[in-house]
Amino acid sequence: MIKVLFFAQTREIIGVASTEVGDEFQTAEQIRRHLAAQGERWALALQAGKLLVAVNQTLVPLESAVKSGDEIAFFPPVTGG
Amino acid sequence: MSDVRIAVQEAEFDQNAEYRWLSENRSVGAATIFVGKVREMNLGDEVTSLYLEHYPAMTEKALREIVEEAEQRWDLQRISVIHRVGLLQTGDEIVLVGVSSAHRGDAYAANEFIMDYLKTRAPFWKKEQTNQGERWIESRDSDHQAADKW
């Protein structure tokens, strides 16, 4: 399994903070597309554009590889500081 | 290598305590401290409070990576980064970045670098309560331009 987390607007629009997907995905982008196809809210929250992705708590490009046991997080551009 | 303190916390922080720690060694010739605060006006609306969300498992790791990058680029002695999370009020302090070095050039540059990188790479999100309702703050292009200049 691959754990998927959502933060900020992304989490609010989807309505859940996390989910899990199977091990058949090779990249974060494949997971994004799969989840975005789950419904209108998912599609809206996971539009590629400005969406950021972290794999195992490190920011990476959407096309980065993923594997079983990874923690993936999707979130909007950060606004701290 | 420099000494590093990183904290992500709900509690207020004490600038004087950070300054004392940063400047403790006799070899320190310069210390810079940046403090970010909750402004009362944003985009023309009055801000009453701010909620800061973060990604707990990633936040400290991201800050540490930014600090390590600064250590590679400048000759630094001590570095302190404190970022608050949770509910904050107008006028509250949000973030502190402190850097000490032998000479001021390193302390100034590294401090600005850490803030610029923090603004685009550390997983914090601000949601503000205003007299027009609540809204997530959008990232600014100017912040990305500031980070890109390094």
gemmi code that builds the backbone of each chain (N, CA, C; Angstrom):
import gemmi

chains = {
    "A": [
        ("MET", (0.831, -1.206, 0.000), (0.000, 0.000, 0.000), (0.866, 1.256, 0.000)),
        ("ILE", (0.302, 2.316, -0.547), (0.956, 3.622, -0.530), (0.003, 4.577, 0.182)),
        ("LYS", (0.523, 5.249, 1.205), (-0.320, 6.185, 1.961), (-0.315, 7.548, 1.272)),
        ("VAL", (-1.469, 8.182, 1.190), (-1.569, 9.487, 0.535), (-2.211, 10.486, 1.496)),
        ("LEU", (-1.517, 11.595, 1.733), (-2.013, 12.635, 2.647), (-2.381, 13.895, 1.867)),
        ("PHE", (-3.312, 14.667, 2.421), (-3.700, 15.940, 1.816), (-3.641, 17.033, 2.877)),
        ("PHE", (-3.250, 18.238, 2.448), (-3.170, 19.348, 3.404), (-3.863, 20.601, 2.867)),
        ("ALA", (-4.219, 21.477, 3.792), (-4.788, 22.799, 3.508), (-6.003, 22.712, 2.567)),
        ("GLN", (-6.074, 23.592, 1.534), (-7.256, 23.596, 0.660), (-7.496, 22.234, 0.030)),
        ("THR", (-6.403, 21.564, -0.338), (-6.525, 20.258, -0.981), (-7.332, 19.318, -0.084)),
        ("ARG", (-6.985, 19.276, 1.198), (-7.700, 18.435, 2.160), (-9.153, 18.897, 2.328)),
        ("GLU", (-9.336, 20.215, 2.432), (-10.690, 20.742, 2.659), (-11.626, 20.430, 1.496)),
        ("ILE", (-11.121, 20.562, 0.270), (-11.977, 20.320, -0.901), (-12.326, 18.834, -1.014)),
        ("ILE", (-11.348, 17.968, -0.793), (-11.603, 16.531, -0.889), (-12.488, 16.062, 0.259)),
        ("GLY", (-12.228, 16.630, 1.442), (-13.043, 16.259, 2.599), (-12.453, 15.154, 3.459)),
        ("VAL", (-11.296, 14.638, 3.081), (-10.593, 13.676, 3.939), (-9.108, 14.062, 3.998)),
        ("ALA", (-8.448, 13.660, 5.087), (-7.050, 14.037, 5.280), (-6.086, 13.025, 4.689)),
        ("SER", (-6.565, 11.796, 4.448), (-5.656, 10.775, 3.911), (-6.436, 9.642, 3.262)),
        ("THR", (-5.730, 8.874, 2.459), (-6.309, 7.679, 1.849), (-5.158, 6.729, 1.544)),
        ("GLU", (-5.481, 5.569, 1.000), (-4.428, 4.628, 0.611), (-4.693, 4.152, -0.801)),
        ("VAL", (-3.613, 3.884, -1.529), (-3.766, 3.313, -2.867), (-2.879, 2.071, -2.945)),
        ("GLY", (-3.138, 1.262, -3.964), (-2.378, 0.013, -4.115), (-0.970, 0.255, -4.637)),
        ("ASP", (-0.232, -0.821, -4.787), (1.175, -0.722, -5.177), (1.399, -0.663, -6.689)),
        ("GLU", (0.297, -0.590, -7.458), (0.450, -0.654, -8.921), (0.921, 0.667, -9.545)),
        ("PHE", (1.051, 1.716, -8.744), (1.435, 3.011, -9.313), (2.954, 3.195, -9.308)),
        ("GLN", (3.461, 3.745, -10.412), (4.917, 3.942, -10.508), (5.353, 5.368, -10.179)),
        ("THR", (4.443, 6.337, -10.369), (4.825, 7.740, -10.108), (3.726, 8.452, -9.319)),
        ("ALA", (4.106, 9.553, -8.713), (3.134, 10.374, -7.970), (2.062, 10.900, -8.920)),
        ("GLU", (2.467, 11.206, -10.161), (1.517, 11.707, -11.153), (0.443, 10.660, -11.480)),
        ("GLN", (0.833, 9.399, -11.525), (-0.165, 8.340, -11.765), (-1.180, 8.271, -10.626)),
        ("ILE", (-0.699, 8.458, -9.411), (-1.603, 8.450, -8.253), (-2.527, 9.666, -8.310)),
        ("ARG", (-1.948, 10.816, -8.676), (-2.765, 12.029, -8.777), (-3.897, 11.829, -9.782)),
        ("ARG", (-3.575, 11.286, -10.937), (-4.609, 11.078, -11.972), (-5.665, 10.091, -11.510)),
        ("HIS", (-5.220, 9.027, -10.883), (-6.149, 8.006, -10.382), (-7.126, 8.630, -9.372)),
        ("LEU", (-6.594, 9.404, -8.435), (-7.454, 9.999, -7.405), (-8.359, 11.084, -7.994)),
        ("ALA", (-7.808, 11.856, -8.938), (-8.593, 12.939, -9.537), (-9.812, 12.397, -10.280)),
        ("ALA", (-9.755, 11.124, -10.670), (-10.868, 10.507, -11.410), (-11.956, 9.986, -10.471)),
        ("GLN", (-11.750, 10.154, -9.161), (-12.719, 9.597, -8.197), (-13.975, 10.439, -8.033)),
        ("GLY", (-13.974, 11.645, -8.609), (-15.162, 12.493, -8.463), (-14.814, 13.949, -8.657)),
        ("GLU", (-15.849, 14.754, -8.657), (-15.682, 16.173, -8.946), (-14.762, 16.882, -7.940)),
        ("ARG", (-15.007, 16.610, -6.659), (-14.210, 17.286, -5.622), (-12.745, 16.864, -5.711)),
        ("TRP", (-12.516, 15.599, -5.974), (-11.139, 15.091, -6.106), (-10.449, 15.744, -7.306)),
        ("ALA", (-11.195, 15.845, -8.400), (-10.621, 16.437, -9.614), (-10.246, 17.896, -9.374)),
        ("LEU", (-11.136, 18.606, -8.690), (-10.902, 20.018, -8.395), (-9.686, 20.194, -7.466)),
        ("ALA", (-9.622, 19.395, -6.413), (-8.546, 19.518, -5.424), (-7.189, 19.121, -5.993)),
        ("LEU", (-7.201, 18.186, -6.943), (-5.935, 17.623, -7.419), (-5.566, 18.077, -8.829)),
        ("GLN", (-6.084, 19.243, -9.265), (-5.678, 19.804, -10.559), (-4.169, 19.988, -10.558)),
        ("ALA", (-3.529, 19.596, -11.653), (-2.066, 19.613, -11.681), (-1.496, 21.011, -11.402)),
        ("GLY", (-1.723, 21.985, -12.259), (-1.267, 23.372, -12.104), (-0.235, 23.639, -11.018)),
        ("LYS", (-0.702, 24.189, -9.907), (0.219, 24.599, -8.847), (0.405, 23.538, -7.761)),
        ("LEU", (-0.278, 22.408, -7.888), (-0.222, 21.378, -6.851), (1.220, 20.935, -6.575)),
        ("LEU", (1.558, 20.799, -5.296), (2.883, 20.302, -4.926), (2.759, 18.874, -4.422)),
        ("VAL", (3.844, 18.121, -4.541), (3.841, 16.750, -4.028), (5.130, 16.481, -3.258)),
        ("ALA", (4.964, 15.787, -2.135), (6.122, 15.331, -1.365), (6.073, 13.810, -1.322)),
        ("VAL", (7.225, 13.185, -1.529), (7.336, 11.739, -1.353), (8.258, 11.513, -0.160)),
        ("ASN", (7.750, 10.808, 0.830), (8.485, 10.583, 2.081), (9.029, 11.887, 2.651)),
        ("GLN", (8.144, 12.869, 2.721), (8.406, 14.175, 3.372), (9.453, 15.033, 2.670)),
        ("THR", (9.664, 14.801, 1.379), (10.563, 15.655, 0.598), (9.844, 16.117, -0.661)),
        ("LEU", (9.887, 17.421, -0.959), (9.275, 17.953, -2.173), (9.952, 17.353, -3.392)),
        ("VAL", (9.146, 16.873, -4.323), (9.697, 16.259, -5.541), (8.815, 16.639, -6.730)),
        ("PRO", (9.326, 16.478, -7.962), (8.473, 16.702, -9.135), (7.374, 15.637, -9.194)),
        ("LEU", (6.233, 15.991, -9.813), (5.095, 15.060, -9.904), (5.457, 13.730, -10.566)),
        ("GLU", (6.415, 13.768, -11.473), (6.764, 12.544, -12.207), (7.683, 11.613, -11.419)),
        ("SER", (7.984, 11.971, -10.176), (8.905, 11.146, -9.383), (8.333, 9.755, -9.109)),
        ("ALA", (9.253, 8.805, -8.979), (8.859, 7.420, -8.740), (8.341, 7.226, -7.315)),
        ("VAL", (7.415, 6.297, -7.172), (6.920, 5.917, -5.845), (6.965, 4.386, -5.747)),
        ("LYS", (6.972, 3.917, -4.492), (6.986, 2.458, -4.294), (6.170, 2.108, -3.052)),
        ("SER", (5.926, 0.829, -2.906), (5.133, 0.351, -1.773), (5.713, 0.862, -0.452)),
        ("GLY", (4.839, 1.319, 0.447), (5.300, 1.790, 1.747), (5.608, 3.273, 1.804)),
        ("ASP", (5.652, 3.929, 0.635), (5.938, 5.376, 0.616), (4.776, 6.169, 1.202)),
        ("GLU", (5.107, 7.370, 1.665), (4.079, 8.327, 2.096), (4.091, 9.477, 1.093)),
        ("ILE", (2.975, 9.636, 0.389), (2.850, 10.700, -0.612), (1.963, 11.784, -0.024)),
        ("ALA", (2.289, 13.036, -0.265), (1.409, 14.130, 0.196), (1.178, 15.096, -0.952)),
        ("PHE", (-0.084, 15.478, -1.141), (-0.446, 16.484, -2.131), (-0.922, 17.724, -1.390)),
        ("PHE", (-0.426, 18.892, -1.822), (-0.854, 20.121, -1.151), (-0.634, 21.342, -2.046)),
        ("PRO", (-1.297, 22.461, -1.706), (-1.136, 23.679, -2.504), (0.207, 24.344, -2.200)),
        ("PRO", (0.579, 25.360, -2.988), (1.812, 26.095, -2.694), (1.836, 26.531, -1.230)),
        ("VAL", (3.008, 26.480, -0.633), (3.110, 26.770, 0.802), (3.083, 28.285, 1.049)),
        ("THR", (2.605, 28.665, 2.233), (2.444, 30.102, 2.534), (2.882, 30.443, 3.953)),
        ("GLY", (3.923, 29.759, 4.434), (4.396, 30.051, 5.793), (5.256, 31.300, 5.844)),
        ("GLY", (5.880, 31.494, 6.985), (6.814, 32.610, 7.167), (6.141, 33.882, 7.614)),
    ],
    "B": [
        ("MET", (31.196, 23.065, 11.343), (29.740, 23.109, 11.251), (29.177, 24.032, 12.328)),
        ("SER", (28.064, 24.603, 12.012), (27.424, 25.502, 12.965), (26.453, 24.740, 13.868)),
        ("ASP", (26.071, 25.377, 14.961), (25.039, 24.812, 15.846), (23.682, 25.264, 15.338)),
        ("VAL", (22.735, 24.351, 15.375), (21.415, 24.657, 14.809), (20.313, 24.344, 15.817)),
        ("ARG", (19.369, 25.285, 15.925), (18.154, 25.033, 16.727), (16.956, 25.226, 15.812)),
        ("ILE", (16.098, 24.224, 15.744), (14.885, 24.338, 14.932), (13.695, 23.963, 15.802)),
        ("ALA", (12.661, 24.789, 15.791), (11.474, 24.485, 16.592), (10.213, 24.849, 15.830)),
        ("VAL", (9.234, 23.960, 15.891), (7.903, 24.231, 15.346), (6.966, 24.106, 16.539)),
        ("GLN", (6.330, 25.188, 16.911), (5.619, 25.204, 18.187), (4.423, 26.142, 18.174)),
        ("GLU", (3.489, 25.886, 19.095), (2.336, 26.789, 19.250), (2.715, 27.976, 20.128)),
        ("ALA", (3.619, 27.756, 21.052), (3.951, 28.778, 22.045), (4.666, 29.983, 21.439)),
        ("GLU", (4.577, 31.116, 22.128), (5.339, 32.297, 21.732), (6.823, 31.994, 21.905)),
        ("PHE", (7.660, 32.809, 21.251), (9.099, 32.623, 21.434), (9.718, 33.875, 22.035)),
        ("ASP", (10.925, 33.698, 22.560), (11.614, 34.773, 23.274), (12.831, 35.198, 22.436)),
        ("GLN", (12.700, 36.348, 21.784), (13.793, 36.829, 20.919), (15.089, 37.034, 21.689)),
        ("ASN", (14.959, 37.511, 22.931), (16.171, 37.773, 23.714), (16.941, 36.487, 24.010)),
        ("ALA", (16.180, 35.430, 24.299), (16.824, 34.143, 24.585), (17.559, 33.652, 23.334)),
        ("GLU", (16.940, 33.835, 22.163), (17.585, 33.405, 20.919), (18.840, 34.232, 20.667)),
        ("TYR", (18.732, 35.540, 20.890), (19.896, 36.402, 20.681), (21.057, 36.002, 21.598)),
        ("ARG", (20.734, 35.716, 22.855), (21.795, 35.318, 23.797), (22.487, 34.046, 23.315)),
        ("TRP", (21.689, 33.083, 22.851), (22.272, 31.824, 22.375), (23.094, 32.041, 21.103)),
        ("LEU", (22.536, 32.808, 20.181), (23.234, 33.055, 18.905), (24.586, 33.728, 19.121)),
        ("SER", (24.627, 34.643, 20.074), (25.805, 35.502, 20.225), (26.702, 35.095, 21.385)),
        ("GLU", (26.496, 33.888, 21.891), (27.190, 33.450, 23.099), (28.719, 33.373, 22.943)),
        ("ASN", (29.174, 32.912, 21.790), (30.626, 32.724, 21.622), (31.343, 34.033, 21.316)),
        ("ARG", (32.561, 34.152, 21.834), (33.347, 35.374, 21.633), (33.751, 35.581, 20.181)),
        ("SER", (33.725, 34.486, 19.413), (34.112, 34.593, 18.005), (33.007, 35.206, 17.144)),
        ("VAL", (31.824, 35.361, 17.727), (30.701, 35.950, 16.974), (30.911, 37.457, 16.839)),
        ("GLY", (30.814, 37.929, 15.585), (30.933, 39.368, 15.372), (29.634, 39.997, 14.896)),
        ("ALA", (28.674, 39.156, 14.504), (27.417, 39.675, 13.970), (26.287, 38.690, 14.215)),
        ("ALA", (25.135, 39.211, 14.542), (23.952, 38.356, 14.668), (22.782, 39.085, 14.024)),
        ("THR", (22.044, 38.376, 13.176), (20.835, 38.963, 12.591), (19.642, 38.152, 13.066)),
        ("ILE", (18.580, 38.862, 13.410), (17.341, 38.187, 13.792), (16.209, 38.779, 12.974)),
        ("PHE", (15.513, 37.918, 12.252), (14.323, 38.352, 11.516), (13.114, 37.808, 12.263)),
        ("VAL", (12.103, 38.658, 12.446), (10.854, 38.207, 13.055), (9.699, 38.569, 12.130)),
        ("GLY", (8.894, 37.572, 11.771), (7.702, 37.802, 10.947), (6.473, 37.855, 11.842)),
        ("LYS", (5.550, 38.776, 11.527), (4.369, 38.983, 12.376), (3.061, 38.882, 11.588)),
        ("VAL", (1.963, 38.718, 12.297), (0.637, 38.718, 11.668), (0.209, 40.168, 11.463)),
        ("ARG", (0.125, 40.576, 10.164), (-0.292, 41.952, 9.824), (-1.782, 42.141, 10.062)),
        ("GLU", (-2.178, 43.384, 10.379), (-3.610, 43.618, 10.623), (-4.399, 43.791, 9.330)),
        ("MET", (-3.697, 44.138, 8.216), (-4.403, 44.282, 6.944), (-3.769, 43.360, 5.918)),
        ("ASN", (-4.606, 42.676, 5.128), (-4.085, 41.880, 4.015), (-5.066, 41.984, 2.853)),
        ("LEU", (-4.563, 42.324, 1.666), (-5.407, 42.466, 0.477), (-6.591, 43.397, 0.751)),
        ("GLY", (-6.353, 44.420, 1.536), (-7.378, 45.431, 1.782), (-8.404, 45.069, 2.847)),
        ("ASP", (-8.278, 43.885, 3.441), (-9.240, 43.486, 4.471), (-8.578, 43.421, 5.837)),
        ("GLU", (-9.405, 43.638, 6.854), (-8.901, 43.606, 8.216), (-8.800, 42.157, 8.691)),
        ("VAL", (-7.606, 41.781, 9.114), (-7.369, 40.405, 9.570), (-7.566, 40.341, 11.084)),
        ("THR", (-8.369, 39.394, 11.525), (-8.587, 39.262, 12.970), (-7.735, 38.148, 13.564)),
        ("SER", (-7.595, 37.049, 12.832), (-6.723, 35.970, 13.314), (-6.240, 35.139, 12.133)),
        ("LEU", (-5.310, 34.265, 12.441), (-4.656, 33.482, 11.407), (-4.491, 32.066, 11.947)),
        ("TYR", (-4.824, 31.065, 11.119), (-4.564, 29.694, 11.535), (-3.442, 29.132, 10.678)),
        ("LEU", (-2.428, 28.595, 11.321), (-1.282, 28.047, 10.601), (-1.293, 26.531, 10.664)),
        ("GLU", (-1.518, 25.923, 9.495), (-1.487, 24.465, 9.392), (-0.098, 24.042, 8.912)),
        ("HIS", (0.323, 22.854, 9.281), (1.591, 22.353, 8.727), (1.529, 20.843, 8.558)),
        ("TYR", (2.591, 20.285, 8.022), (2.693, 18.843, 7.765), (3.737, 18.338, 8.751)),
        ("PRO", (3.265, 17.943, 9.954), (4.190, 17.690, 11.063), (5.382, 16.803, 10.723)),
        ("ALA", (5.144, 15.717, 9.983), (6.255, 14.794, 9.722), (7.318, 15.414, 8.810)),
        ("MET", (6.933, 16.448, 8.059), (7.857, 17.016, 7.072), (8.457, 18.352, 7.492)),
        ("THR", (7.777, 19.085, 8.359), (8.145, 20.472, 8.612), (9.589, 20.652, 9.094)),
        ("GLU", (9.942, 19.935, 10.152), (11.295, 20.113, 10.687), (12.357, 19.651, 9.699)),
        ("LYS", (12.039, 18.573, 8.989), (12.970, 18.047, 7.985), (13.213, 19.091, 6.893)),
        ("ALA", (12.142, 19.736, 6.442), (12.270, 20.760, 5.395), (13.099, 21.943, 5.903)),
        ("LEU", (12.838, 22.365, 7.146), (13.592, 23.500, 7.706), (15.074, 23.134, 7.845)),
        ("ARG", (15.318, 21.895, 8.282), (16.709, 21.460, 8.461), (17.454, 21.462, 7.118)),
        ("GLU", (16.786, 21.030, 6.061), (17.422, 21.009, 4.746), (17.757, 22.433, 4.274)),
        ("ILE", (16.868, 23.374, 4.565), (17.099, 24.770, 4.172), (18.313, 25.323, 4.939)),
        ("VAL", (18.353, 25.017, 6.228), (19.467, 25.490, 7.060), (20.793, 24.862, 6.592)),
        ("GLU", (20.756, 23.579, 6.244), (21.972, 22.913, 5.765), (22.486, 23.553, 4.475)),
        ("GLU", (21.548, 23.951, 3.629), (21.923, 24.638, 2.391), (22.604, 25.970, 2.719)),
        ("ALA", (22.084, 26.684, 3.700), (22.690, 27.961, 4.105), (24.098, 27.742, 4.660)),
        ("GLU", (24.259, 26.649, 5.421), (25.580, 26.357, 5.995), (26.625, 26.078, 4.921)),
        ("GLN", (26.162, 25.511, 3.793), (27.083, 25.231, 2.694), (27.559, 26.528, 2.037)),
        ("ARG", (26.663, 27.519, 2.039), (26.945, 28.727, 1.255), (27.665, 29.813, 2.027)),
        ("TRP", (27.459, 29.859, 3.356), (28.051, 30.928, 4.147), (28.759, 30.361, 5.370)),
        ("ASP", (29.629, 31.179, 5.935), (30.392, 30.776, 7.111), (29.600, 31.212, 8.352)),
        ("LEU", (28.869, 30.271, 8.937), (27.930, 30.614, 10.011), (28.311, 29.944, 11.321)),
        ("GLN", (27.917, 30.573, 12.410), (28.216, 29.979, 13.716), (27.000, 29.314, 14.334)),
        ("ARG", (25.927, 30.072, 14.501), (24.716, 29.464, 15.045), (23.511, 29.911, 14.223)),
        ("ILE", (22.547, 28.994, 14.141), (21.329, 29.284, 13.371), (20.128, 28.822, 14.187)),
        ("SER", (19.151, 29.696, 14.289), (17.924, 29.340, 14.994), (16.730, 29.634, 14.098)),
        ("VAL", (15.857, 28.651, 13.934), (14.617, 28.860, 13.181), (13.458, 28.398, 14.064)),
        ("ILE", (12.534, 29.310, 14.341), (11.350, 28.960, 15.133), (10.130, 29.357, 14.319)),
        ("HIS", (9.228, 28.431, 14.087), (8.000, 28.750, 13.357), (6.813, 28.328, 14.208)),
        ("ARG", (5.874, 29.244, 14.400), (4.687, 28.906, 15.196), (3.595, 28.310, 14.304)),
        ("VAL", (2.763, 27.475, 14.912), (1.617, 26.879, 14.212), (0.386, 27.033, 15.106)),
        ("GLY", (-0.782, 26.755, 14.507), (-2.018, 26.869, 15.280), (-2.630, 28.247, 15.125)),
        ("LEU", (-3.437, 28.635, 16.099), (-4.187, 29.890, 16.003), (-3.362, 31.078, 16.505)),
        ("LEU", (-3.215, 32.098, 15.649), (-2.461, 33.301, 16.015), (-3.354, 34.522, 15.832)),
        ("GLN", (-3.069, 35.561, 16.590), (-3.854, 36.793, 16.522), (-3.057, 37.889, 15.830)),
        ("THR", (-3.758, 38.905, 15.345), (-3.100, 40.061, 14.744), (-2.038, 40.607, 15.701)),
        ("GLY", (-0.867, 40.866, 15.168), (0.212, 41.399, 16.004), (1.107, 40.317, 16.587)),
        ("ASP", (0.652, 39.064, 16.539), (1.484, 37.975, 17.077), (2.709, 37.751, 16.190)),
        ("GLU", (3.748, 37.238, 16.808), (4.925, 36.850, 16.039), (4.725, 35.441, 15.498)),
        ("ILE", (5.086, 35.226, 14.218), (4.880, 33.917, 13.577), (6.188, 33.150, 13.483)),
        ("VAL", (7.244, 33.855, 13.040), (8.471, 33.151, 12.687), (9.685, 33.960, 13.133)),
        ("LEU", (10.720, 33.237, 13.549), (11.996, 33.881, 13.869), (13.099, 33.124, 13.146)),
        ("VAL", (13.961, 33.872, 12.462), (15.181, 33.290, 11.903), (16.345, 34.090, 12.464)),
        ("GLY", (17.253, 33.407, 13.128), (18.423, 34.064, 13.704), (19.693, 33.405, 13.196)),
        ("VAL", (20.675, 34.233, 12.846), (21.941, 33.715, 12.325), (23.091, 34.495, 12.949)),
        ("SER", (24.127, 33.800, 13.401), (25.316, 34.512, 13.865), (26.534, 34.050, 13.075)),
        ("SER", (27.468, 34.977, 12.929), (28.675, 34.702, 12.151), (29.777, 35.652, 12.612)),
        ("ALA", (30.962, 35.471, 12.058), (32.074, 36.345, 12.433), (31.852, 37.749, 11.876)),
        ("HIS", (31.335, 37.812, 10.632), (31.148, 39.097, 9.950), (29.718, 39.254, 9.479)),
        ("ARG", (29.263, 40.501, 9.347), (27.838, 40.716, 9.114), (27.326, 40.240, 7.761)),
        ("GLY", (28.205, 40.237, 6.745), (27.753, 39.836, 5.410), (27.115, 38.448, 5.416)),
        ("ASP", (27.777, 37.495, 6.070), (27.260, 36.129, 6.123), (25.938, 36.072, 6.891)),
        ("ALA", (25.868, 36.782, 8.009), (24.659, 36.726, 8.848), (23.460, 37.342, 8.133)),
        ("TYR", (23.687, 38.446, 7.426), (22.596, 39.078, 6.672), (22.117, 38.175, 5.539)),
        ("ALA", (23.058, 37.742, 4.712), (22.684, 36.980, 3.516), (22.021, 35.656, 3.886)),
        ("ALA", (22.608, 34.938, 4.843), (22.056, 33.625, 5.201), (20.656, 33.774, 5.801)),
        ("ASN", (20.444, 34.832, 6.557), (19.131, 35.035, 7.166), (18.059, 35.230, 6.089)),
        ("GLU", (18.368, 36.085, 5.117), (17.400, 36.349, 4.045), (17.166, 35.098, 3.193)),
        ("PHE", (18.242, 34.384, 2.934), (18.142, 33.131, 2.167), (17.217, 32.134, 2.868)),
        ("ILE", (17.412, 31.956, 4.167), (16.594, 30.989, 4.916), (15.113, 31.388, 4.860)),
        ("MET", (14.830, 32.677, 5.036), (13.428, 33.123, 4.958), (12.858, 32.921, 3.556)),
        ("ASP", (13.616, 33.275, 2.535), (13.123, 33.135, 1.159), (12.843, 31.669, 0.817)),
        ("TYR", (13.722, 30.795, 1.260), (13.512, 29.369, 0.987), (12.350, 28.819, 1.818)),
        ("LEU", (12.289, 29.248, 3.072), (11.197, 28.797, 3.951), (9.836, 29.126, 3.337)),
        ("LYS", (9.749, 30.315, 2.748), (8.477, 30.780, 2.169), (8.000, 29.940, 0.996)),
        ("THR", (8.915, 29.237, 0.326), (8.507, 28.466, -0.855), (8.683, 26.957, -0.678)),
        ("ARG", (9.354, 26.520, 0.402), (9.653, 25.083, 0.527), (9.207, 24.420, 1.820)),
        ("ALA", (8.908, 25.193, 2.849), (8.517, 24.558, 4.116), (6.990, 24.418, 4.144)),
        ("PRO", (6.494, 23.230, 4.543), (5.061, 22.949, 4.426), (4.189, 23.587, 5.516)),
        ("PHE", (3.996, 24.905, 5.364), (3.075, 25.657, 6.230), (2.016, 26.298, 5.329)),
        ("TRP", (0.808, 26.384, 5.845), (-0.268, 27.073, 5.108), (-1.039, 27.964, 6.065)),
        ("LYS", (-1.316, 29.196, 5.603), (-2.029, 30.162, 6.447), (-3.472, 30.321, 5.983)),
        ("LYS", (-4.370, 30.258, 6.944), (-5.780, 30.554, 6.661), (-6.137, 31.741, 7.529)),
        ("GLU", (-6.603, 32.832, 6.911), (-6.872, 34.013, 7.728), (-8.359, 34.251, 7.902)),
        ("GLN", (-8.685, 34.771, 9.078), (-10.038, 35.214, 9.376), (-10.030, 36.720, 9.187)),
        ("THR", (-10.914, 37.216, 8.303), (-10.986, 38.664, 8.085), (-12.423, 39.122, 8.290)),
        ("ASN", (-12.620, 40.445, 8.199), (-13.981, 40.966, 8.305), (-14.828, 40.562, 7.088)),
        ("GLN", (-14.181, 39.921, 6.080), (-14.910, 39.422, 4.909), (-15.071, 37.894, 4.950)),
        ("GLY", (-14.744, 37.286, 6.088), (-14.836, 35.829, 6.209), (-13.462, 35.182, 6.225)),
        ("GLU", (-13.424, 33.836, 6.158), (-12.120, 33.178, 6.219), (-11.657, 32.765, 4.821)),
        ("ARG", (-10.340, 32.744, 4.648), (-9.796, 32.360, 3.337), (-8.357, 31.869, 3.506)),
        ("TRP", (-7.988, 30.955, 2.605), (-6.591, 30.503, 2.574), (-5.775, 31.584, 1.888)),
        ("ILE", (-4.613, 31.850, 2.405), (-3.727, 32.818, 1.767), (-3.088, 32.166, 0.543)),
        ("GLU", (-3.056, 32.893, -0.560), (-2.457, 32.375, -1.794), (-0.958, 32.652, -1.799)),
        ("SER", (-0.211, 31.765, -2.410), (1.233, 32.016, -2.497), (1.461, 33.191, -3.451)),
        ("ARG", (2.519, 33.915, -3.214), (2.817, 35.107, -4.023), (3.942, 34.818, -4.998)),
        ("ASP", (3.791, 35.323, -6.217), (4.868, 35.182, -7.207), (6.146, 35.837, -6.698)),
        ("SER", (5.984, 36.954, -5.968), (7.161, 37.676, -5.480), (7.995, 36.816, -4.534)),
        ("ASP", (7.319, 35.915, -3.791), (8.059, 35.007, -2.896), (8.898, 34.016, -3.709)),
        ("HIS", (8.321, 33.553, -4.808), (9.059, 32.613, -5.662), (10.230, 33.303, -6.361)),
        ("GLN", (10.007, 34.550, -6.764), (11.099, 35.303, -7.383), (12.216, 35.529, -6.376)),
        ("ALA", (11.829, 35.804, -5.132), (12.833, 36.041, -4.083), (13.675, 34.772, -3.862)),
        ("ALA", (13.011, 33.613, -3.866), (13.760, 32.356, -3.647), (14.632, 32.029, -4.856)),
        ("ASP", (14.133, 32.372, -6.038), (14.878, 32.044, -7.277), (16.169, 32.838, -7.400)),
        ("LYS", (16.236, 34.009, -6.764), (17.422, 34.843, -6.935), (18.673, 34.214, -6.308)),
        ("TRP", (18.461, 33.244, -5.370), (19.619, 32.577, -4.753), (20.113, 31.441, -5.629)),
    ],
}
model = gemmi.Model(1)
for chain_id, residues in chains.items():
    chain = gemmi.Chain(chain_id)
    for i, (resn, *xyz) in enumerate(residues, 1):
        res = gemmi.Residue()
        res.name, res.seqid = resn, gemmi.SeqId(i, " ")
        for name, pos in zip(("N", "CA", "C"), xyz):
            atom = gemmi.Atom()
            atom.name, atom.element = name, gemmi.Element(name[0])
            atom.pos, atom.b_iso = gemmi.Position(*pos), 0.0
            res.add_atom(atom)
        chain.add_residue(res)
    model.add_chain(chain)
structure = gemmi.Structure()
structure.add_model(model)
structure.setup_entities()
